């Protein structure tokens, strides 16, 4: 197995405490895959500035450092519950931080995307997503003392739960297929998505779409290769 993937742990929420996941990180370091891909929403909410750091976040970052010290690149793909990680000091904790990652292993070309923004017809959610990650929100999170902003973080988390694509009701297959066909046409064989918490596979023109089951449900590391 050459690539390890973990999606939607939601630590501090339904994923509970970080201990079980961090033990798996140490197992991954021993297995030495080509890379570890974290497909977003590892925490129930993670704001990428030090004043919001908690003990579980520090433990998580220490485990990431152990994986990297074993010579394994670690890539973080931001999810809807991740805020400003690519622009803040935590970006150096990973080999890359971004909204997507293209890589190849075993002769297969993959594109990994969290998946929350793919439905261009869900205007209510997309508007909220833009606002929660806008430059104005960034300035507030970065400059206002935590005691004033913490309630905003909690409110944002609840709003994301309420809007957030309504994936708790059903997986929007038609929107996923439209998005997948478009992205696969860019030169990828498989599109990997998190966010929806359920495991699904679809064959579409140009390749395959895979939804990964949330770690908080399966407690399983996904392997490619």
N, C-alpha and C positions, 0 to 999 in steps of 0.2 A: 504494500500500500504506500502510495507516494505523496498524497496530499490529505491532510486532516482538516475537517471543516466543522465548525460549531456555530449554530445560529440560535438566537433568541433564548438565551439562558434566563433573562429577566431576574437576575439576582437582586435580592431585596424585595422582590414581589413573589410571584408564584414559583420562581426558581429557588427561593429560600437563601440559606447561607452559602458562601462561596466554597466551603471545604471540599465537597465532592467534585466540583469542577476543577479546582486547583490540583487535586490529586490526579485527575486525568491529564492535566498539563504536564505533570512530572512523568507520567507514563508515555506521553507523546514524545517528550525529550529523549526518553530511553529508546523509543522505536526509530527515531531520526528520519522522519519523512522529509520530502523535498521542501515543504512549507506547511504552515498552519494558517488557515484563513478563518477569520472571525467575522461572521456575516451579520453583524449588527445586533443591537439591543441586548448586549451581554448583561446590562443592568436595567432595572426598571426605569431609571432615569440617570443619565450621566452628563453633567455639564463640565466642559473641558477647561475649567480654571481651578487653580489649587485651593481656593477658599471653599470649594464644594467637595473637596476630597474627603472620603470616609475611610475608616479602617478596612472595610472590604475592598474598596478600590485600590488601596495601597497593597493589600495582600495579592490582589489580582495582578497588579503591575509587577510585583516581585516575581510572581510565577511566570509572567511573560518574559521577564529578563532571564530567568533560568532556561526557558526554551530557546531563546536567542543565543545564550551563551553556549548552548550545545551545537551551534552552527545552523539552526533552523530559522529561516525567515518567518516573521509573523506579520500578517497583513490585517488591518482593521477596516471593514467597510461600514460606514456610518449608517445606522438605522434611524427610525423616526424618534426614538427615545435617546439618541445621542446628539449632543449639542456642542458644536464648535470644537470638536476634537482635532480636526485637521488644521485649525488655525491657532490653537493654544499650545502650551508647553508639553502636553501629552503626546504630540505627534512624534517626538523623538523616542518614545517608548516602543515604537513599532517600526518595521521596515517600510511600511507605507500606510497612510490613512487617506481614505477617499470614499467616493460614492459608488465605485465599482472597481473590479479587478479582472483583467484578462490574463489567462495563463494557459499553458498546455502541459499535459502529462499523459504518458501512455499513448501518444499519437492523437489525442483528442484535444480540441481547442475549447476551453471553457470561458464563459463570462459570468462572473458572480456579481449580483446586484441585490441589495436588501429587498426591494420590491414595493415599498409603500407608496411610491409616487408614480406608479406605472399607469394608473387608470386616469386618462386625461378627461374623462367624463364626470369624474367625482370632484366637481368644482368646490364644493364646501370643504372637503378635506384638503385639497391642494391649496386653497386660500389659507386655511389654518396652518398648514405645513410651512408655507412661505413666511407667514407672520412670525411663527415661533422660532424660525431660523434666520430672520432678517438682520440687517445691520443694526437696526434699532434694538432688537432683542439682544444682540451680541454686546452692544454698548452697555445695556442695563446689567446683564449678567456679569460683565467684566468689572464694572466700576462701582456698582451699588453694593453696600455691605450685605453679607449673606443673610443676616437676620431679617432684612427687608425683602430679599429676593426669594428666599426659601418658599414662602407661600405661593409665589408665582410659579416656581418649579412644580409644586404639588398641583396647582391649578392646571398647568400645561399637561402634566401627566394624565390628569382626569379627562381633560378635553380630548387628548389623543386616544384615550380608551373609548370615549363616546363616539367620536367621528371615525377615525382610523379605519376607513374602508369598510366598516361593518363586517369584517371578516369573521366575527364570531357567529354571524348568521349563516353565511355561505362564502365559499371561495369564488371570486368573480372570474370564472373560467374564460368567458369571452374576452374580457379586457386583457387577461394574461396571455391568451393566444395572440391577440393583435400585437401586443408589445413584443412577445417572443419572436414572432415571425419577422418583425422589423429589425430587431437586434441581431438575430441569427444571420440575417442577410448581410450584415457587416463583416462576416467572415468567421463566425463561431459555430461550433458543432453542438454545444450544450449550453443552455442558459440555466444558471443556478439561482434560485430565489429563496429567501427566508420570509419573514414577516407574517405569513399566513398560518403558521404553526402546524399545519397538516402536511403529510407527505402525499404528493401526487406526481404523476409523470404523464406527459402528453407528447406524442409525435406530431410535429407540425412541419409544413414545408420548410426545408433548410436544416432540420435537426430535431432536437429534443428539448423540452422544458422540464425541469425538475424542481419541485417544491420540497424543501427540507423540513422535516418535523422539528418542532421547537425542542431545544435541549431540556427545557423545564418539564416537558411531557415525557420524553424518551430517556433522558439522562445518558444519551449515547453520542459518541463522537462519530461523525460520518467520515468515511474514507473513500478516496478515489484512487484508481490505478489497479 
